[in-house]
Amino acid sequence: MHITELEIDNFKSFTKKTKIPFFGGFTVISGPNGSGKSNIIDSVLFVLALSSSRSLRAEKLTDLINLNSGRPTAEVSVTFSDGTKVRRRIKRTGTGYYSYNYLNEKVCKQSDVTDFLSKFGIKPHGYNVVMQGDITRIIEM
């Protein structure tokens, strides 16, 4: 099982909805410094509930929402080769935030997502995403 598509909306530097396909074989994301390469990796870690806000280079989860859009939400979804879709949405409120997790478009707990991923050897504190200099590779899962 591997990631076939990543969709990012209002997450960090991605103000507009952005779809990134991952084709079979080796996918490389390259670009100049400051173009958002690391934010793509952060979005994968965020949606798969594999990381804390600190390891996503944010003080708190609401820092992941793009401030320039004026929208109070950020959303990331990932689709796997077997058709499974995992989605996470964060919404800023007047008193804090709400975080929603979805597995195949059904609301679920974060532990449901991590339990699902653990069946494929993907662990919250494992090395599931590989980064190397200006080349980022998401290993086949």
N, C-alpha and C positions, 0 to 999 in steps of 0.2 A: 504494500500500500504506500502511495506517495501523494504529495500535494499536487493537485492539478491547477488550482486557481486560488489566488489571494485577492480579496476585495477590501480596500481600505477607504474609510469615509470619515473625514474631519479628525483624523488621528495624527497628532504632532504636526509635521509639515505638509501633510496631505489634506488640504482643505476640501478639494473636490473628490467625489467618488472615483477611485482608481482601481481598475482590475488588472491584475498581473497574472498571465498564464504561465504555468510551469510545464514545459513539454518533456517528454521522455528523454532520458540521458542527463546531461549536465547543463544546468541553468546558471548563467552568470549575470549578476547585476553590477554594472560598473558606471562610474560617473565621477565628476570632479568633487572635491571636498565641498561639503555643505549641500549636496544635491539630494540627500535623504536616504542614502543606502542603508545606514544603520537604523533608520526609522522603520524600514521594511522588516528587518530582523526583529526589532522591538515589537512590531505589530503581530508577527507570528508568535512570539513568546507571550504576548498579551492574550491573544485569542485562545491559545492552547493552555492558558492558565499555568504556564511554566515558570513564571517569574514574578518577583515582587516589584513594587513601583521603583524601588532603589536600583534594582538591576536593569530596569527599563530606562534608566537615566532620568528619573523624575522624582521629585520630593514626595509627591502624593499622586494618587491615581487621576485626580482631576487635572493635573498638569499635562496629561496626555491628550486632552481636548484642545484643538487648535483655537486659540483666542481670537484670531483675526476674522473668523467666519461669523461670529455673533451667535452661533448655534451652541446649545448647552450639551450636545451629545457627541460621542465618537463611537464608531462601530467598525469592527473588523470581522471578516468571515473567511474561512478556509474550506475548500472543497477537496476531498480526497478521491483517489482513483476508483474507489468502490462506490462513489456517489454520496458518501457521508459528508454532511456539512456541519461545521462547528462555527458558532458565531458568538461574539461577546460585544456587549453594548454598555457604555458607561454614560450616565446622565448626571450633570451637575444640578444641584438643587440649592435653595437658599440656605439650607443648614448642612449641606455636605454633598453626598452623591449616592446614586444607586448603581449597582453593577448587575447586569443581566447576562446569563449564560444560556445558550441554546444548543441543543443537539438535534440535528435533523428538524429544525424549525420548531422544536418544542422546548419551552422554558425548562431549565434544569438547574441543579446545584453545581457549583464549581467542582465538587468531588465527583459528580457524575462524568464530567469531562475528563478529569484526571484518571478515573477508573477505566473509562473507555480507551484512553490513550495507552494506559499501562498494559492492555492486552497485546499491544504491538511493540512493547519494549520502550515506550516513550515515557520517561520519568520526569517529574518536576525539576529535579536537580541534576539531570543527566546531560550529556553532551549530545543534543539533538540537532543543533544548528551549528554549522561550521563557518567561521569567518576568517579570511586570510587577506590582510592588506586591503587593496581596492577590489578584491574579488570575494564575493559572498556566495556560498554554496549551501543550499538546504539539502541535507542528505536524504536519500530515499528512505522512507519509513515503511 
